[in-house]
Amino acid sequence: MKNSKRYNQERIEDDLNSKMVLLSGPRQVGKTTLAHQIPQSFYMNWDISEDREKILRREWPVGKKIWILDEIHKYRNWRNLLKGLYDKYHGETEILVTGSARLDAYRRGGDSLQGRYFFHRLHPFSWDELGLKNKNEITDLLEFGGFPEPLFKQSKKFHKRWARDYRTRLIQEDLVSLEKIQDLGNLELLSLLLPERVGSPLSYASLSRDIQVSPKTVLNWVNVLERLYSIFLVPSYQKNSIRSVKKEKKHYHWDWSLVENHSARFENLVASHLLKWVHKLQDWEGEDVNLYYFRDTDGREVDFVVANRKKPILAVEVKLSDEDIHKPLKYFLNKFPDTECWQVHLNGKKSYLSQEGIRVGHAVELFSKTSF
């Protein structure tokens, strides 16, 4: 499995035939490995001093079909650089740009690259990408997360060391190079507190009291962590026919193994799978599909809603074991009867279709249906 192609490599190679490709995702998720597997390519990394000098001197390789520029978004003038490269060499050279930050979020001051690229995101390994078959195999994925090194190493000691080093490098290297933040200590404290709040709407006021900074500062830092692929935010689903909460967002971690609470970690795993599926539909098919959660002013809540052009197509409630069907899920189905509704579990035994039309089963049944 370690040497096989990632789930979106063929699509990326195909897109390179017509436009430049921007590939982003968390650090150490496998972007560089994917890039090196593309044949006839030449790799340059902004973080390597020798490569950086060549980029600044505009010393481009001759006779290479594909140029791969890694972490180039750390260069202040990267957008204009790519625009110039594409306009000059398009048709004779293909360009793949990779980065460990949300490249779409760092196109500030207008998008000079508009019309010149396709955008892809690389996610951690998931159930279906790994080709897992046995329900029990989800245990390792849940414990070690979907990042290649700790997942394939299968060592608790290595995983702890890797996670600590990962957080330090994210703050000290990626964040420092991209954001103007002085109080790195408290921002790192925020990153340590967030896993405890997975699954609940974020309270910036509560976090500000814990860290002793303003709610506005906490909001800014949360957005920074999102841009750096530490977390992702899930907004509430909005529709005129329901009285949903409007501003509250939930958050989840790209590395769900950081979440200690077993139930919240499982919910995070399901959230990550659904986001990966949504991003596939966005990046590959151009669909207007997004991930939400549902919560109304009466306190009814459903963990996840996937909507296509704001119309719900999938609703998912997550439980650890067999339980009666979640009443808010029934309410949601009544409001939106064309929605496919699931209640998934990790440790339960039941698998059936309820009289209301709600599918109950193990999470891997949902994972297999929303596959890659």
Rosetta blueprint (number, residue, H / E / L):
1 M L
2 K L
3 N L
4 S L
5 K L
6 R L
7 Y L
8 N L
9 Q H
10 E H
11 R H
12 I H
13 E H
14 D H
15 D H
16 L L
17 N L
18 S L
19 K L
20 M E
21 V E
22 L E
23 L E
24 S E
25 G L
26 P L
27 R L
28 Q L
29 V L
30 G L
31 K H
32 T H
33 T H
34 L H
35 A H
36 H H
37 Q H
38 I L
39 P L
40 Q L
41 S E
42 F E
43 Y E
44 M E
45 N E
46 W L
47 D L
48 I L
49 S H
50 E H
51 D H
52 R H
53 E H
54 K H
55 I H
56 L H
57 R L
58 R L
59 E L
60 W L
61 P L
62 V L
63 G L
64 K L
65 K L
66 I E
67 W E
68 I E
69 L E
70 D E
71 E L
72 I H
73 H H
74 K H
75 Y L
76 R L
77 N L
78 W H
79 R H
80 N H
81 L H
82 L H
83 K H
84 G H
85 L H
86 Y H
87 D H
88 K H
89 Y H
90 H L
91 G L
92 E L
93 T L
94 E E
95 I E
96 L E
97 V E
98 T E
99 G E
100 S L
101 A L
102 R L
103 L H
104 D H
105 A H
106 Y H
107 R L
108 R L
109 G L
110 G L
111 D L
112 S L
113 L L
114 Q L
115 G L
116 R L
117 Y E
118 F E
119 F E
120 H E
121 R E
122 L L
123 H L
124 P L
125 F L
126 S L
127 W H
128 D H
129 E H
130 L H
131 G L
132 L L
133 K L
134 N L
135 K H
136 N H
137 E H
138 I H
139 T H
140 D H
141 L H
142 L H
143 E H
144 F H
145 G L
146 G L
147 F L
148 P H
149 E H
150 P H
151 L H
152 F H
153 K H
154 Q L
155 S L
156 K H
157 K H
158 F H
159 H H
160 K H
161 R H
162 W H
163 A H
164 R H
165 D H
166 Y H
167 R H
168 T H
169 R H
170 L H
171 I H
172 Q H
173 E H
174 D H
175 L H
176 V H
177 S H
178 L H
179 E L
180 K L
181 I L
182 Q L
183 D L
184 L H
185 G H
186 N H
187 L H
188 E H
189 L H
190 L H
191 S H
192 L H
193 L H
194 L H
195 P H
196 E H
197 R H
198 V L
199 G L
200 S L
201 P L
202 L L
203 S L
204 Y H
205 A H
206 S H
207 L H
208 S H
209 R H
210 D H
211 I H
212 Q L
213 V L
214 S L
215 P H
216 K H
217 T H
218 V H
219 L H
220 N H
221 W H
222 V H
223 N H
224 V H
225 L H
226 E H
227 R H
228 L L
229 Y L
230 S L
231 I E
232 F E
233 L E
234 V E
235 P E
236 S E
237 Y L
238 Q L
239 K L
240 N L
241 S L
242 I L
243 R L
244 S E
245 V L
246 K L
247 K L
248 E L
249 K E
250 K E
251 H E
252 Y E
253 H E
254 W L
255 D L
256 W H
257 S H
258 L H
259 V L
260 E L
261 N L
262 H H
263 S H
264 A H
265 R H
266 F H
267 E H
268 N H
269 L H
270 V H
271 A H
272 S H
273 H H
274 L H
275 L H
276 K H
277 W H
278 V H
279 H H
280 K H
281 L H
282 Q H
283 D H
284 W H
285 E H
286 G L
287 E L
288 D L
289 V E
290 N E
291 L E
292 Y E
293 Y E
294 F E
295 R E
296 D E
297 T L
298 D L
299 G L
300 R L
301 E E
302 V E
303 D E
304 F E
305 V E
306 V E
307 A E
308 N E
309 R L
310 K L
311 K E
312 P E
313 I E
314 L E
315 A E
316 V E
317 E E
318 V E
319 K E
320 L L
321 S L
322 D L
323 E L
324 D L
325 I L
326 H L
327 K H
328 P H
329 L H
330 K H
331 Y H
332 F H
333 L H
334 N H
335 K H
336 F L
337 P L
338 D L
339 T L
340 E E
341 C E
342 W E
343 Q E
344 V E
345 H E
346 L L
347 N L
348 G L
349 K L
350 K L
351 S L
352 Y E
353 L E
354 S L
355 Q L
356 E L
357 G L
358 I E
359 R E
360 V E
361 G E
362 H E
363 A H
364 V H
365 E H
366 L H
367 F H
368 S H
369 K H
370 T L
371 S L
372 F L
